Amino acid sequence: MRNPYLPYPVRIDDVTVETEDKNLKTFKFTFLDPEDEKRFAYKAGQFAELSVTGKGEIPIGIASSPTEKGFVMFTVNKVGLVSSFLHAMKPGDVMGIRGPMGNWYPWEKMEGKNVVIIGGGFAFTTLRSSIVYMLNPENRKKFKDIHVIYGARSPGMLLYREELAAWERRDDIHMHITVDAANDPSWKYNVGFVPAVTEKKAPPAGNDTYAIVCGPPIMIKFTQPVLDKLGYPHDKIIMSLENRMKCGIGMCGRCNIGKEFVCKDGPVFTLEQLNQTPREY
Amino acid sequence: MKIIQIDKSQWASGLNQAAAAYRLLGPLKEKEFHSFKPLVNGALPDFSCLNTRLSPKALVYPQSEVMFDYSLDESIEDHHQLREAAKDYSPRAVIGIRPCDAKAFVLVRLNFDTPDYQDPYWLRAYESTTFIGLGCEAPCSACFCTSAGCGPYHEEGLDVLLADAGDHYLAKVITDKGAAFMEAAGWKAAAAKEAEATLAGLRQAAEARITSFVPTDNLRSLPNNDLYNATFWEDVSFSCINCGTCTYSCPTCWCFDIQDETRGRSGVRMKNWDSCMYPLFTLHGTGHNPRGTKLQRVRQRFMHKLKYFVDKYDRGIQCVGCGRCVRLCPVNIDIRRVAMMMNGFAASGEACAIES
């Protein structure tokens, strides 16, 4: 019996400050036992429990893509006890990772379809994983048009800025980056909230188009009516939820929405599924 | 399986003999209340109590349980890595557990033993334990086991079922585990032919004494979101003080928290019972709380037991009718009444919740 509470030991390989407020850092981890990397085989959209020994665990979306080998990557917002302590940790420090957990974006169903990714703020992590996964030469041909609508409060609050710029230059992905406001005159992308940009830039709805939505509750609240207006059917709107979690394996009882556990039956649900459950997220 | 007769004169000696192979546990009185304790130095289980105040779930699932220990001392090779804590899973036997509490473990197992993940702590503790149950002759007024998928002589989850037949016990051996225990205790006298009829008579008499019921027949077919949005939750939750007594005393409540506790440079990671009655249970790091109000939390408890569980497993309700929450709730919230409201719910007919 494998103990699902036992994390794989990892070492912090690299720490990057992502945003101008320094509240988001990206951590790259390598497994102390290289065999554990194989055991940690994951898909874009899953999450893991980061285990800081002596402080506790936090559930965080996996920001690296399964096509990236030799490390796993997580972007963490500094919020509570564990994440604050983690932010003070340095390359070389040892901690743990438990996972991968939960389901993933429906890659099998989305094959041969258009994919529009709609993200806001620091919920962009598993979306980065998804984009890197889809843009992998092996995988790109499996999908039709890819659109990305990604917004943050200001240019300095965007995650993965170098990658965003690189994706902007490609012709096999349509990037629609936006900020709530920019006082930088050299800002050459969109200004406006994600729902408004979605209304203007999202591709037309159809049976061939999936929307993946991931962001803060306020963004989701105002984006959903826009997608409705554009005619996206609810089984084609894919959402990734967050709730307080401890075990990550559907046992500790706190993250449920009705009979579904966000940690184990989710975090990815279609809007059609969410319509059947209490909105306790 | 067979029925064995244990003369009460052989009771203490048999337990004594079994103690060589098993760690024995049973109800003992401490101050005013009974609880399950190790039976050491020849202590005998006290069968005079109707049931223990707290359920025996802690025997398998301790209120606080260390999973791992660790060192933060960097001069130690495996510093900051979790090490499995030492555990004792040698055989043990629980003597005198009530059928409702034994059935509760069967329900809780659905949570801890799934196709995807198995909780090793719960499972190893459960599997190393033999359950010697004691049928309930005289249930109390808050017991409603017969309508909660259980009963005073219910056998599910038991390895042996004991019935008090005056100068002797009739022991119905239900599983191989139970047979092994009987052998270890040296109890092997086959009961007389009438034993089966005696047992059935005791069962029927006990079942007839249970006069309180929960209706559950409509729960599965009622639309989830309609029940969730019912207006009676305001009424149900009004007096609740979110003390958590119901969840801690419940044999089928399984929610837990995970915490690290460090002293100096070493510490432990532990599982602790938690409760859906507490706001912190679901509080997000951002301050947002999906169950931030008392109403939402009370609704979660009853919806989980009487609807989500029913829908998820199709094994009845997540309740065995032990009545502890009914007896112990300081503001008299009664799951039987809530079950009645839920089971009788009709979305359109719900004009005034106060009247129900």
Chai-1 contact restraints between the chains, C-beta under 6 A:
chainA,res_idxA,chainB,res_idxB,connection_type,confidence,min_distance_angstrom,max_distance_angstrom,comment,restraint_id
A,M1,B,Q118,contact,1.0,0.0,6.0,A-B,restraint_1
A,M1,B,P120,contact,1.0,0.0,6.0,A-B,restraint_2
A,N3,B,P120,contact,1.0,0.0,6.0,A-B,restraint_3
A,P4,B,Y117,contact,1.0,0.0,6.0,A-B,restraint_4
A,Y5,B,M67,contact,1.0,0.0,6.0,A-B,restraint_5
A,P9,B,Q81,contact,1.0,0.0,6.0,A-B,restraint_6
A,T53,B,Y70,contact,1.0,0.0,6.0,A-B,restraint_7
A,T53,B,H80,contact,1.0,0.0,6.0,A-B,restraint_8
A,G54,B,L72,contact,1.0,0.0,6.0,A-B,restraint_9
A,G54,B,D260,contact,1.0,0.0,6.0,A-B,restraint_10
A,G54,B,T262,contact,1.0,0.0,6.0,A-B,restraint_11
A,G54,B,G267,contact,1.0,0.0,6.0,A-B,restraint_12
A,K55,B,D260,contact,1.0,0.0,6.0,A-B,restraint_13
A,G56,B,D260,contact,1.0,0.0,6.0,A-B,restraint_14
A,V79,B,G285,contact,1.0,0.0,6.0,A-B,restraint_15
A,G80,B,G285,contact,1.0,0.0,6.0,A-B,restraint_16
A,V94,B,H80,contact,1.0,0.0,6.0,A-B,restraint_17
A,R244,B,T282,contact,1.0,0.0,6.0,A-B,restraint_18
A,R244,B,H284,contact,1.0,0.0,6.0,A-B,restraint_19
A,K246,B,D257,contact,1.0,0.0,6.0,A-B,restraint_20
A,K246,B,I258,contact,1.0,0.0,6.0,A-B,restraint_21
A,I249,B,Y117,contact,1.0,0.0,6.0,A-B,restraint_22
A,M251,B,N111,contact,1.0,0.0,6.0,A-B,restraint_23
A,M251,B,D119,contact,1.0,0.0,6.0,A-B,restraint_24
A,C252,B,F256,contact,1.0,0.0,6.0,A-B,restraint_25
A,G253,B,C255,contact,1.0,0.0,6.0,A-B,restraint_26
A,R254,B,F281,contact,1.0,0.0,6.0,A-B,restraint_27
A,R254,B,T282,contact,1.0,0.0,6.0,A-B,restraint_28
A,G258,B,N224,contact,1.0,0.0,6.0,A-B,restraint_29
A,G258,B,Y308,contact,1.0,0.0,6.0,A-B,restraint_30
A,K259,B,Y308,contact,1.0,0.0,6.0,A-B,restraint_31
A,K259,B,D311,contact,1.0,0.0,6.0,A-B,restraint_32
A,K259,B,K312,contact,1.0,0.0,6.0,A-B,restraint_33
A,P278,B,Y228,contact,1.0,0.0,6.0,A-B,restraint_34
A,E280,B,P290,contact,1.0,0.0,6.0,A-B,restraint_35
A,E280,B,R291,contact,1.0,0.0,6.0,A-B,restraint_36
A,Y281,B,P290,contact,1.0,0.0,6.0,A-B,restraint_37
